[in-house]
Amino acid sequence: MDTSDVMEPVSAGTRDRDTLVEELDGHGRMHLAAARVIARDNEEAQDLVQTAFEIALRRFDSLRDPLAREGLRDG
């Protein structure tokens, strides 16, 4: 997936953003498989996953850490 068009709204140069990109890339196949089950159409599934990843990247600064919310994060 080419994310160059969606990177601008994200805080540039942060290590956390780079980690998010790596995680999204690493889980892309799993998300695509789930989207294929839901959409029952490969092209629609690809669009759904791409849109979800774009939203995550654009809204990076407002993403919450689910472990912090649950009080599970050490430190």
mmCIF file of the N, C-alpha and C atoms, coordinates in Angstrom:
data_MODEL
# 
_entry.id   MODEL 
# 
loop_
_atom_site.group_PDB 
_atom_site.id 
_atom_site.type_symbol 
_atom_site.label_atom_id 
_atom_site.label_alt_id 
_atom_site.label_comp_id 
_atom_site.label_asym_id 
_atom_site.label_entity_id 
_atom_site.label_seq_id 
_atom_site.pdbx_PDB_ins_code 
_atom_site.Cartn_x 
_atom_site.Cartn_y 
_atom_site.Cartn_z 
_atom_site.occupancy 
_atom_site.B_iso_or_equiv 
_atom_site.pdbx_formal_charge 
_atom_site.auth_seq_id 
_atom_site.auth_comp_id 
_atom_site.auth_asym_id 
_atom_site.auth_atom_id 
_atom_site.pdbx_PDB_model_num 
ATOM 1   N N  . MET A 1 1  ? 0.836   -1.162  0.000  1.00 0.00 ? 1  MET A N  1 
ATOM 2   C CA . MET A 1 1  ? 0.000   0.000   0.000  1.00 0.00 ? 1  MET A CA 1 
ATOM 3   C C  . MET A 1 1  ? 0.888   1.234   0.000  1.00 0.00 ? 1  MET A C  1 
ATOM 4   N N  . ASP A 1 2  ? 0.589   2.197   -0.839 1.00 0.00 ? 2  ASP A N  1 
ATOM 5   C CA . ASP A 1 2  ? 1.340   3.440   -0.889 1.00 0.00 ? 2  ASP A CA 1 
ATOM 6   C C  . ASP A 1 2  ? 0.711   4.418   0.083  1.00 0.00 ? 2  ASP A C  1 
ATOM 7   N N  . THR A 1 3  ? 1.427   4.751   1.147  1.00 0.00 ? 3  THR A N  1 
ATOM 8   C CA . THR A 1 3  ? 0.883   5.658   2.154  1.00 0.00 ? 3  THR A CA 1 
ATOM 9   C C  . THR A 1 3  ? 1.430   7.066   2.024  1.00 0.00 ? 3  THR A C  1 
ATOM 10  N N  . SER A 1 4  ? 2.154   7.370   0.960  1.00 0.00 ? 4  SER A N  1 
ATOM 11  C CA . SER A 1 4  ? 2.793   8.676   0.846  1.00 0.00 ? 4  SER A CA 1 
ATOM 12  C C  . SER A 1 4  ? 1.791   9.816   0.840  1.00 0.00 ? 4  SER A C  1 
ATOM 13  N N  . ASP A 1 5  ? 0.584   9.603   0.302  1.00 0.00 ? 5  ASP A N  1 
ATOM 14  C CA . ASP A 1 5  ? -0.411  10.661  0.251  1.00 0.00 ? 5  ASP A CA 1 
ATOM 15  C C  . ASP A 1 5  ? -1.063  10.942  1.593  1.00 0.00 ? 5  ASP A C  1 
ATOM 16  N N  . VAL A 1 6  ? -1.010  10.005  2.519  1.00 0.00 ? 6  VAL A N  1 
ATOM 17  C CA . VAL A 1 6  ? -1.695  10.182  3.791  1.00 0.00 ? 6  VAL A CA 1 
ATOM 18  C C  . VAL A 1 6  ? -0.748  10.509  4.931  1.00 0.00 ? 6  VAL A C  1 
ATOM 19  N N  . MET A 1 7  ? 0.526   10.632  4.663  1.00 0.00 ? 7  MET A N  1 
ATOM 20  C CA . MET A 1 7  ? 1.480   10.842  5.731  1.00 0.00 ? 7  MET A CA 1 
ATOM 21  C C  . MET A 1 7  ? 1.541   12.297  6.191  1.00 0.00 ? 7  MET A C  1 
ATOM 22  N N  . GLU A 1 8  ? 1.155   13.242  5.361  1.00 0.00 ? 8  GLU A N  1 
ATOM 23  C CA . GLU A 1 8  ? 1.294   14.642  5.707  1.00 0.00 ? 8  GLU A CA 1 
ATOM 24  C C  . GLU A 1 8  ? 0.552   15.047  6.976  1.00 0.00 ? 8  GLU A C  1 
ATOM 25  N N  . PRO A 1 9  ? -0.712  14.629  7.190  1.00 0.00 ? 9  PRO A N  1 
ATOM 26  C CA . PRO A 1 9  ? -1.407  15.062  8.401  1.00 0.00 ? 9  PRO A CA 1 
ATOM 27  C C  . PRO A 1 9  ? -0.841  14.490  9.694  1.00 0.00 ? 9  PRO A C  1 
ATOM 28  N N  . VAL A 1 10 ? 0.003   13.515  9.609  1.00 0.00 ? 10 VAL A N  1 
ATOM 29  C CA . VAL A 1 10 ? 0.570   12.864  10.787 1.00 0.00 ? 10 VAL A CA 1 
ATOM 30  C C  . VAL A 1 10 ? 1.767   13.659  11.274 1.00 0.00 ? 10 VAL A C  1 
ATOM 31  N N  . SER A 1 11 ? 1.984   13.694  12.583 1.00 0.00 ? 11 SER A N  1 
ATOM 32  C CA . SER A 1 11 ? 3.149   14.374  13.135 1.00 0.00 ? 11 SER A CA 1 
ATOM 33  C C  . SER A 1 11 ? 4.412   13.790  12.528 1.00 0.00 ? 11 SER A C  1 
ATOM 34  N N  . ALA A 1 12 ? 5.110   14.575  11.775 1.00 0.00 ? 12 ALA A N  1 
ATOM 35  C CA . ALA A 1 12 ? 6.297   14.092  11.066 1.00 0.00 ? 12 ALA A CA 1 
ATOM 36  C C  . ALA A 1 12 ? 7.431   13.804  12.030 1.00 0.00 ? 12 ALA A C  1 
ATOM 37  N N  . GLY A 1 13 ? 8.157   12.737  11.741 1.00 0.00 ? 13 GLY A N  1 
ATOM 38  C CA . GLY A 1 13 ? 9.377   12.438  12.457 1.00 0.00 ? 13 GLY A CA 1 
ATOM 39  C C  . GLY A 1 13 ? 9.214   11.738  13.793 1.00 0.00 ? 13 GLY A C  1 
ATOM 40  N N  . THR A 1 14 ? 8.022   11.324  14.124 1.00 0.00 ? 14 THR A N  1 
ATOM 41  C CA . THR A 1 14 ? 7.870   10.655  15.414 1.00 0.00 ? 14 THR A CA 1 
ATOM 42  C C  . THR A 1 14 ? 8.111   9.167   15.272 1.00 0.00 ? 14 THR A C  1 
ATOM 43  N N  . ARG A 1 15 ? 8.777   8.611   16.239 1.00 0.00 ? 15 ARG A N  1 
ATOM 44  C CA . ARG A 1 15 ? 9.050   7.176   16.237 1.00 0.00 ? 15 ARG A CA 1 
ATOM 45  C C  . ARG A 1 15 ? 7.759   6.387   16.372 1.00 0.00 ? 15 ARG A C  1 
ATOM 46  N N  . ASP A 1 16 ? 6.807   6.880   17.120 1.00 0.00 ? 16 ASP A N  1 
ATOM 47  C CA . ASP A 1 16 ? 5.547   6.178   17.306 1.00 0.00 ? 16 ASP A CA 1 
ATOM 48  C C  . ASP A 1 16 ? 4.789   6.034   15.996 1.00 0.00 ? 16 ASP A C  1 
ATOM 49  N N  . ARG A 1 17 ? 4.826   7.036   15.153 1.00 0.00 ? 17 ARG A N  1 
ATOM 50  C CA . ARG A 1 17 ? 4.161   6.964   13.858 1.00 0.00 ? 17 ARG A CA 1 
ATOM 51  C C  . ARG A 1 17 ? 4.794   5.880   13.004 1.00 0.00 ? 17 ARG A C  1 
ATOM 52  N N  . ASP A 1 18 ? 6.111   5.800   13.047 1.00 0.00 ? 18 ASP A N  1 
ATOM 53  C CA . ASP A 1 18 ? 6.815   4.772   12.294 1.00 0.00 ? 18 ASP A CA 1 
ATOM 54  C C  . ASP A 1 18 ? 6.439   3.379   12.790 1.00 0.00 ? 18 ASP A C  1 
ATOM 55  N N  . THR A 1 19 ? 6.271   3.259   14.102 1.00 0.00 ? 19 THR A N  1 
ATOM 56  C CA . THR A 1 19 ? 5.849   1.980   14.681 1.00 0.00 ? 19 THR A CA 1 
ATOM 57  C C  . THR A 1 19 ? 4.454   1.620   14.203 1.00 0.00 ? 19 THR A C  1 
ATOM 58  N N  . LEU A 1 20 ? 3.549   2.598   14.157 1.00 0.00 ? 20 LEU A N  1 
ATOM 59  C CA . LEU A 1 20 ? 2.194   2.347   13.666 1.00 0.00 ? 20 LEU A CA 1 
ATOM 60  C C  . LEU A 1 20 ? 2.218   1.868   12.227 1.00 0.00 ? 20 LEU A C  1 
ATOM 61  N N  . VAL A 1 21 ? 3.012   2.517   11.392 1.00 0.00 ? 21 VAL A N  1 
ATOM 62  C CA . VAL A 1 21 ? 3.112   2.112   9.986  1.00 0.00 ? 21 VAL A CA 1 
ATOM 63  C C  . VAL A 1 21 ? 3.608   0.673   9.884  1.00 0.00 ? 21 VAL A C  1 
ATOM 64  N N  . GLU A 1 22 ? 4.610   0.318   10.671 1.00 0.00 ? 22 GLU A N  1 
ATOM 65  C CA . GLU A 1 22 ? 5.131   -1.055  10.658 1.00 0.00 ? 22 GLU A CA 1 
ATOM 66  C C  . GLU A 1 22 ? 4.067   -2.050  11.113 1.00 0.00 ? 22 GLU A C  1 
ATOM 67  N N  . GLU A 1 23 ? 3.313   -1.688  12.150 1.00 0.00 ? 23 GLU A N  1 
ATOM 68  C CA . GLU A 1 23 ? 2.273   -2.580  12.637 1.00 0.00 ? 23 GLU A CA 1 
ATOM 69  C C  . GLU A 1 23 ? 1.155   -2.755  11.616 1.00 0.00 ? 23 GLU A C  1 
ATOM 70  N N  . LEU A 1 24 ? 0.740   -1.662  10.996 1.00 0.00 ? 24 LEU A N  1 
ATOM 71  C CA . LEU A 1 24 ? -0.296  -1.753  9.967  1.00 0.00 ? 24 LEU A CA 1 
ATOM 72  C C  . LEU A 1 24 ? 0.175   -2.627  8.820  1.00 0.00 ? 24 LEU A C  1 
ATOM 73  N N  . ASP A 1 25 ? 1.416   -2.432  8.411  1.00 0.00 ? 25 ASP A N  1 
ATOM 74  C CA . ASP A 1 25 ? 1.969   -3.227  7.320  1.00 0.00 ? 25 ASP A CA 1 
ATOM 75  C C  . ASP A 1 25 ? 2.057   -4.699  7.715  1.00 0.00 ? 25 ASP A C  1 
ATOM 76  N N  . GLY A 1 26 ? 2.463   -4.948  8.939  1.00 0.00 ? 26 GLY A N  1 
ATOM 77  C CA . GLY A 1 26 ? 2.616   -6.319  9.402  1.00 0.00 ? 26 GLY A CA 1 
ATOM 78  C C  . GLY A 1 26 ? 1.298   -7.064  9.560  1.00 0.00 ? 26 GLY A C  1 
ATOM 79  N N  . HIS A 1 27 ? 0.229   -6.333  9.811  1.00 0.00 ? 27 HIS A N  1 
ATOM 80  C CA . HIS A 1 27 ? -1.080  -6.965  10.013 1.00 0.00 ? 27 HIS A CA 1 
ATOM 81  C C  . HIS A 1 27 ? -1.985  -6.813  8.786  1.00 0.00 ? 27 HIS A C  1 
ATOM 82  N N  . GLY A 1 28 ? -1.452  -6.277  7.719  1.00 0.00 ? 28 GLY A N  1 
ATOM 83  C CA . GLY A 1 28 ? -2.256  -6.018  6.528  1.00 0.00 ? 28 GLY A CA 1 
ATOM 84  C C  . GLY A 1 28 ? -2.960  -7.248  5.977  1.00 0.00 ? 28 GLY A C  1 
ATOM 85  N N  . ARG A 1 29 ? -2.268  -8.361  5.924  1.00 0.00 ? 29 ARG A N  1 
ATOM 86  C CA . ARG A 1 29 ? -2.870  -9.581  5.378  1.00 0.00 ? 29 ARG A CA 1 
ATOM 87  C C  . ARG A 1 29 ? -4.040  -10.057 6.234  1.00 0.00 ? 29 ARG A C  1 
ATOM 88  N N  . MET A 1 30 ? -3.896  -9.959  7.550  1.00 0.00 ? 30 MET A N  1 
ATOM 89  C CA . MET A 1 30 ? -4.964  -10.378 8.447  1.00 0.00 ? 30 MET A CA 1 
ATOM 90  C C  . MET A 1 30 ? -6.197  -9.481  8.272  1.00 0.00 ? 30 MET A C  1 
ATOM 91  N N  . HIS A 1 31 ? -5.952  -8.172  8.197  1.00 0.00 ? 31 HIS A N  1 
ATOM 92  C CA . HIS A 1 31 ? -7.060  -7.239  8.008  1.00 0.00 ? 31 HIS A CA 1 
ATOM 93  C C  . HIS A 1 31 ? -7.736  -7.462  6.661  1.00 0.00 ? 31 HIS A C  1 
ATOM 94  N N  . LEU A 1 32 ? -6.939  -7.725  5.646  1.00 0.00 ? 32 LEU A N  1 
ATOM 95  C CA . LEU A 1 32 ? -7.503  -7.971  4.316  1.00 0.00 ? 32 LEU A CA 1 
ATOM 96  C C  . LEU A 1 32 ? -8.337  -9.247  4.309  1.00 0.00 ? 32 LEU A C  1 
ATOM 97  N N  . ALA A 1 33 ? -7.877  -10.276 4.981  1.00 0.00 ? 33 ALA A N  1 
ATOM 98  C CA . ALA A 1 33 ? -8.637  -11.529 5.044  1.00 0.00 ? 33 ALA A CA 1 
ATOM 99  C C  . ALA A 1 33 ? -9.975  -11.305 5.745  1.00 0.00 ? 33 ALA A C  1 
ATOM 100 N N  . ALA A 1 34 ? -9.955  -10.558 6.836  1.00 0.00 ? 34 ALA A N  1 
ATOM 101 C CA . ALA A 1 34 ? -11.202 -10.265 7.550  1.00 0.00 ? 34 ALA A CA 1 
ATOM 102 C C  . ALA A 1 34 ? -12.136 -9.426  6.691  1.00 0.00 ? 34 ALA A C  1 
ATOM 103 N N  . ALA A 1 35 ? -11.590 -8.448  5.991  1.00 0.00 ? 35 ALA A N  1 
ATOM 104 C CA . ALA A 1 35 ? -12.409 -7.591  5.129  1.00 0.00 ? 35 ALA A CA 1 
ATOM 105 C C  . ALA A 1 35 ? -13.015 -8.378  3.974  1.00 0.00 ? 35 ALA A C  1 
ATOM 106 N N  . ARG A 1 36 ? -12.272 -9.368  3.470  1.00 0.00 ? 36 ARG A N  1 
ATOM 107 C CA . ARG A 1 36 ? -12.817 -10.210 2.395  1.00 0.00 ? 36 ARG A CA 1 
ATOM 108 C C  . ARG A 1 36 ? -14.023 -11.001 2.883  1.00 0.00 ? 36 ARG A C  1 
ATOM 109 N N  . VAL A 1 37 ? -13.971 -11.476 4.123  1.00 0.00 ? 37 VAL A N  1 
ATOM 110 C CA . VAL A 1 37 ? -15.106 -12.212 4.686  1.00 0.00 ? 37 VAL A CA 1 
ATOM 111 C C  . VAL A 1 37 ? -16.316 -11.289 4.820  1.00 0.00 ? 37 VAL A C  1 
ATOM 112 N N  . ILE A 1 38 ? -16.080 -10.073 5.271  1.00 0.00 ? 38 ILE A N  1 
ATOM 113 C CA . ILE A 1 38 ? -17.166 -9.124  5.477  1.00 0.00 ? 38 ILE A CA 1 
ATOM 114 C C  . ILE A 1 38 ? -17.739 -8.637  4.150  1.00 0.00 ? 38 ILE A C  1 
ATOM 115 N N  . ALA A 1 39 ? -16.863 -8.218  3.240  1.00 0.00 ? 39 ALA A N  1 
ATOM 116 C CA . ALA A 1 39 ? -17.313 -7.602  1.985  1.00 0.00 ? 39 ALA A CA 1 
ATOM 117 C C  . ALA A 1 39 ? -17.677 -8.621  0.915  1.00 0.00 ? 39 ALA A C  1 
ATOM 118 N N  . ARG A 1 40 ? -17.081 -9.798  1.000  1.00 0.00 ? 40 ARG A N  1 
ATOM 119 C CA . ARG A 1 40 ? -17.288 -10.844 -0.012 1.00 0.00 ? 40 ARG A CA 1 
ATOM 120 C C  . ARG A 1 40 ? -16.917 -10.377 -1.416 1.00 0.00 ? 40 ARG A C  1 
ATOM 121 N N  . ASP A 1 41 ? -15.965 -9.452  -1.456 1.00 0.00 ? 41 ASP A N  1 
ATOM 122 C CA . ASP A 1 41 ? -15.474 -8.931  -2.731 1.00 0.00 ? 41 ASP A CA 1 
ATOM 123 C C  . ASP A 1 41 ? -14.049 -8.455  -2.498 1.00 0.00 ? 41 ASP A C  1 
ATOM 124 N N  . ASN A 1 42 ? -13.110 -8.971  -3.285 1.00 0.00 ? 42 ASN A N  1 
ATOM 125 C CA . ASN A 1 42 ? -11.697 -8.667  -3.067 1.00 0.00 ? 42 ASN A CA 1 
ATOM 126 C C  . ASN A 1 42 ? -11.386 -7.181  -3.227 1.00 0.00 ? 42 ASN A C  1 
ATOM 127 N N  . GLU A 1 43 ? -11.880 -6.557  -4.272 1.00 0.00 ? 43 GLU A N  1 
ATOM 128 C CA . GLU A 1 43 ? -11.590 -5.138  -4.490 1.00 0.00 ? 43 GLU A CA 1 
ATOM 129 C C  . GLU A 1 43 ? -12.187 -4.265  -3.400 1.00 0.00 ? 43 GLU A C  1 
ATOM 130 N N  . GLU A 1 44 ? -13.413 -4.578  -2.995 1.00 0.00 ? 44 GLU A N  1 
ATOM 131 C CA . GLU A 1 44 ? -14.051 -3.830  -1.910 1.00 0.00 ? 44 GLU A CA 1 
ATOM 132 C C  . GLU A 1 44 ? -13.268 -4.020  -0.612 1.00 0.00 ? 44 GLU A C  1 
ATOM 133 N N  . ALA A 1 45 ? -12.807 -5.227  -0.365 1.00 0.00 ? 45 ALA A N  1 
ATOM 134 C CA . ALA A 1 45 ? -12.017 -5.507  0.830  1.00 0.00 ? 45 ALA A CA 1 
ATOM 135 C C  . ALA A 1 45 ? -10.723 -4.694  0.834  1.00 0.00 ? 45 ALA A C  1 
ATOM 136 N N  . GLN A 1 46 ? -10.057 -4.620  -0.292 1.00 0.00 ? 46 GLN A N  1 
ATOM 137 C CA . GLN A 1 46 ? -8.832  -3.827  -0.381 1.00 0.00 ? 46 GLN A CA 1 
ATOM 138 C C  . GLN A 1 46 ? -9.113  -2.358  -0.096 1.00 0.00 ? 46 GLN A C  1 
ATOM 139 N N  . ASP A 1 47 ? -10.218 -1.853  -0.643 1.00 0.00 ? 47 ASP A N  1 
ATOM 140 C CA . ASP A 1 47 ? -10.595 -0.462  -0.391 1.00 0.00 ? 47 ASP A CA 1 
ATOM 141 C C  . ASP A 1 47 ? -10.890 -0.220  1.086  1.00 0.00 ? 47 ASP A C  1 
ATOM 142 N N  . LEU A 1 48 ? -11.583 -1.166  1.722  1.00 0.00 ? 48 LEU A N  1 
ATOM 143 C CA . LEU A 1 48 ? -11.907 -1.029  3.140  1.00 0.00 ? 48 LEU A CA 1 
ATOM 144 C C  . LEU A 1 48 ? -10.654 -0.967  4.004  1.00 0.00 ? 48 LEU A C  1 
ATOM 145 N N  . VAL A 1 49 ? -9.717  -1.856  3.739  1.00 0.00 ? 49 VAL A N  1 
ATOM 146 C CA . VAL A 1 49 ? -8.476  -1.890  4.524  1.00 0.00 ? 49 VAL A CA 1 
ATOM 147 C C  . VAL A 1 49 ? -7.658  -0.628  4.280  1.00 0.00 ? 49 VAL A C  1 
ATOM 148 N N  . GLN A 1 50 ? -7.549  -0.219  3.035  1.00 0.00 ? 50 GLN A N  1 
ATOM 149 C CA . GLN A 1 50 ? -6.786  0.991   2.737  1.00 0.00 ? 50 GLN A CA 1 
ATOM 150 C C  . GLN A 1 50 ? -7.404  2.204   3.430  1.00 0.00 ? 50 GLN A C  1 
ATOM 151 N N  . THR A 1 51 ? -8.708  2.307   3.392  1.00 0.00 ? 51 THR A N  1 
ATOM 152 C CA . THR A 1 51 ? -9.384  3.426   4.044  1.00 0.00 ? 51 THR A CA 1 
ATOM 153 C C  . THR A 1 51 ? -9.165  3.403   5.551  1.00 0.00 ? 51 THR A C  1 
ATOM 154 N N  . ALA A 1 52 ? -9.256  2.228   6.146  1.00 0.00 ? 52 ALA A N  1 
ATOM 155 C CA . ALA A 1 52 ? -9.021  2.115   7.590  1.00 0.00 ? 52 ALA A CA 1 
ATOM 156 C C  . ALA A 1 52 ? -7.600  2.521   7.959  1.00 0.00 ? 52 ALA A C  1 
ATOM 157 N N  . PHE A 1 53 ? -6.629  2.091   7.165  1.00 0.00 ? 53 PHE A N  1 
ATOM 158 C CA . PHE A 1 53 ? -5.234  2.451   7.435  1.00 0.00 ? 53 PHE A CA 1 
ATOM 159 C C  . PHE A 1 53 ? -5.014  3.946   7.250  1.00 0.00 ? 53 PHE A C  1 
ATOM 160 N N  . GLU A 1 54 ? -5.626  4.530   6.225  1.00 0.00 ? 54 GLU A N  1 
ATOM 161 C CA . GLU A 1 54 ? -5.493  5.971   5.999  1.00 0.00 ? 54 GLU A CA 1 
ATOM 162 C C  . GLU A 1 54 ? -6.068  6.758   7.170  1.00 0.00 ? 54 GLU A C  1 
ATOM 163 N N  . ILE A 1 55 ? -7.233  6.331   7.662  1.00 0.00 ? 55 ILE A N  1 
ATOM 164 C CA . ILE A 1 55 ? -7.842  7.015   8.808  1.00 0.00 ? 55 ILE A CA 1 
ATOM 165 C C  . ILE A 1 55 ? -6.941  6.905   10.031 1.00 0.00 ? 55 ILE A C  1 
ATOM 166 N N  . ALA A 1 56 ? -6.397  5.728   10.276 1.00 0.00 ? 56 ALA A N  1 
ATOM 167 C CA . ALA A 1 56 ? -5.497  5.547   11.422 1.00 0.00 ? 56 ALA A CA 1 
ATOM 168 C C  . ALA A 1 56 ? -4.285  6.470   11.321 1.00 0.00 ? 56 ALA A C  1 
ATOM 169 N N  . LEU A 1 57 ? -3.732  6.606   10.129 1.00 0.00 ? 57 LEU A N  1 
ATOM 170 C CA . LEU A 1 57 ? -2.560  7.461   9.951  1.00 0.00 ? 57 LEU A CA 1 
ATOM 171 C C  . LEU A 1 57 ? -2.917  8.942   10.056 1.00 0.00 ? 57 LEU A C  1 
ATOM 172 N N  . ARG A 1 58 ? -4.032  9.328   9.491  1.00 0.00 ? 58 ARG A N  1 
ATOM 173 C CA . ARG A 1 58 ? -4.438  10.740  9.557  1.00 0.00 ? 58 ARG A CA 1 
ATOM 174 C C  . ARG A 1 58 ? -4.789  11.164  10.966 1.00 0.00 ? 58 ARG A C  1 
ATOM 175 N N  . ARG A 1 59 ? -5.346  10.251  11.729 1.00 0.00 ? 59 ARG A N  1 
ATOM 176 C CA . ARG A 1 59 ? -5.785  10.574  13.086 1.00 0.00 ? 59 ARG A CA 1 
ATOM 177 C C  . ARG A 1 59 ? -4.809  10.054  14.127 1.00 0.00 ? 59 ARG A C  1 
ATOM 178 N N  . PHE A 1 60 ? -3.591  9.884   13.735 1.00 0.00 ? 60 PHE A N  1 
ATOM 179 C CA . PHE A 1 60 ? -2.559  9.324   14.611 1.00 0.00 ? 60 PHE A CA 1 
ATOM 180 C C  . PHE A 1 60 ? -2.483  10.045  15.950 1.00 0.00 ? 60 PHE A C  1 
ATOM 181 N N  . ASP A 1 61 ? -2.529  11.374  15.912 1.00 0.00 ? 61 ASP A N  1 
ATOM 182 C CA . ASP A 1 61 ? -2.369  12.148  17.148 1.00 0.00 ? 61 ASP A CA 1 
ATOM 183 C C  . ASP A 1 61 ? -3.524  11.951  18.130 1.00 0.00 ? 61 ASP A C  1 
ATOM 184 N N  . SER A 1 62 ? -4.661  11.472  17.650 1.00 0.00 ? 62 SER A N  1 
ATOM 185 C CA . SER A 1 62 ? -5.795  11.282  18.558 1.00 0.00 ? 62 SER A CA 1 
ATOM 186 C C  . SER A 1 62 ? -6.016  9.815   18.922 1.00 0.00 ? 62 SER A C  1 
ATOM 187 N N  . LEU A 1 63 ? -5.164  8.904   18.427 1.00 0.00 ? 63 LEU A N  1 
ATOM 188 C CA . LEU A 1 63 ? -5.298  7.496   18.778 1.00 0.00 ? 63 LEU A CA 1 
ATOM 189 C C  . LEU A 1 63 ? -4.954  7.296   20.242 1.00 0.00 ? 63 LEU A C  1 
ATOM 190 N N  . ARG A 1 64 ? -5.715  6.457   20.896 1.00 0.00 ? 64 ARG A N  1 
ATOM 191 C CA . ARG A 1 64 ? -5.467  6.153   22.302 1.00 0.00 ? 64 ARG A CA 1 
ATOM 192 C C  . ARG A 1 64 ? -4.792  4.797   22.406 1.00 0.00 ? 64 ARG A C  1 
ATOM 193 N N  . ASP A 1 65 ? -3.982  4.660   23.411 1.00 0.00 ? 65 ASP A N  1 
ATOM 194 C CA . ASP A 1 65 ? -3.323  3.396   23.695 1.00 0.00 ? 65 ASP A CA 1 
ATOM 195 C C  . ASP A 1 65 ? -4.295  2.535   24.497 1.00 0.00 ? 65 ASP A C  1 
ATOM 196 N N  . PRO A 1 66 ? -4.810  1.444   23.919 1.00 0.00 ? 66 PRO A N  1 
ATOM 197 C CA . PRO A 1 66 ? -5.791  0.639   24.647 1.00 0.00 ? 66 PRO A CA 1 
ATOM 198 C C  . PRO A 1 66 ? -5.247  0.035   25.931 1.00 0.00 ? 66 PRO A C  1 
ATOM 199 N N  . LEU A 1 67 ? -3.960  -0.228  26.008 1.00 0.00 ? 67 LEU A N  1 
ATOM 200 C CA . LEU A 1 67 ? -3.371  -0.760  27.244 1.00 0.00 ? 67 LEU A CA 1 
ATOM 201 C C  . LEU A 1 67 ? -3.361  0.291   28.339 1.00 0.00 ? 67 LEU A C  1 
ATOM 202 N N  . ALA A 1 68 ? -3.134  1.544   27.962 1.00 0.00 ? 68 ALA A N  1 
ATOM 203 C CA . ALA A 1 68 ? -3.131  2.616   28.955 1.00 0.00 ? 68 ALA A CA 1 
ATOM 204 C C  . ALA A 1 68 ? -4.545  2.813   29.504 1.00 0.00 ? 68 ALA A C  1 
ATOM 205 N N  . ARG A 1 69 ? -5.539  2.737   28.636 1.00 0.00 ? 69 ARG A N  1 
ATOM 206 C CA . ARG A 1 69 ? -6.925  2.907   29.048 1.00 0.00 ? 69 ARG A CA 1 
ATOM 207 C C  . ARG A 1 69 ? -7.327  1.846   30.063 1.00 0.00 ? 69 ARG A C  1 
ATOM 208 N N  . GLU A 1 70 ? -6.880  0.641   29.864 1.00 0.00 ? 70 GLU A N  1 
ATOM 209 C CA . GLU A 1 70 ? -7.243  -0.458  30.733 1.00 0.00 ? 70 GLU A CA 1 
ATOM 210 C C  . GLU A 1 70 ? -6.316  -0.554  31.950 1.00 0.00 ? 70 GLU A C  1 
ATOM 211 N N  . GLY A 1 71 ? -5.323  0.320   32.041 1.00 0.00 ? 71 GLY A N  1 
ATOM 212 C CA . GLY A 1 71 ? -4.398  0.277   33.146 1.00 0.00 ? 71 GLY A CA 1 
ATOM 213 C C  . GLY A 1 71 ? -3.441  -0.903  33.080 1.00 0.00 ? 71 GLY A C  1 
ATOM 214 N N  . LEU A 1 72 ? -3.202  -1.415  31.874 1.00 0.00 ? 72 LEU A N  1 
ATOM 215 C CA . LEU A 1 72 ? -2.371  -2.594  31.711 1.00 0.00 ? 72 LEU A CA 1 
ATOM 216 C C  . LEU A 1 72 ? -0.916  -2.263  31.364 1.00 0.00 ? 72 LEU A C  1 
ATOM 217 N N  . ARG A 1 73 ? -0.663  -1.058  30.946 1.00 0.00 ? 73 ARG A N  1 
ATOM 218 C CA . ARG A 1 73 ? 0.691   -0.702  30.535 1.00 0.00 ? 73 ARG A CA 1 
ATOM 219 C C  . ARG A 1 73 ? 1.566   -0.513  31.773 1.00 0.00 ? 73 ARG A C  1 
ATOM 220 N N  . ASP A 1 74 ? 2.745   -1.097  31.731 1.00 0.00 ? 74 ASP A N  1 
ATOM 221 C CA . ASP A 1 74 ? 3.701   -0.940  32.836 1.00 0.00 ? 74 ASP A CA 1 
ATOM 222 C C  . ASP A 1 74 ? 4.262   0.466   32.815 1.00 0.00 ? 74 ASP A C  1 
ATOM 223 N N  . GLY A 1 75 ? 4.524   1.014   33.960 1.00 0.00 ? 75 GLY A N  1 
ATOM 224 C CA . GLY A 1 75 ? 5.227   2.270   34.035 1.00 0.00 ? 75 GLY A CA 1 
ATOM 225 C C  . GLY A 1 75 ? 4.428   3.383   34.425 1.00 0.00 ? 75 GLY A C  1 
# 
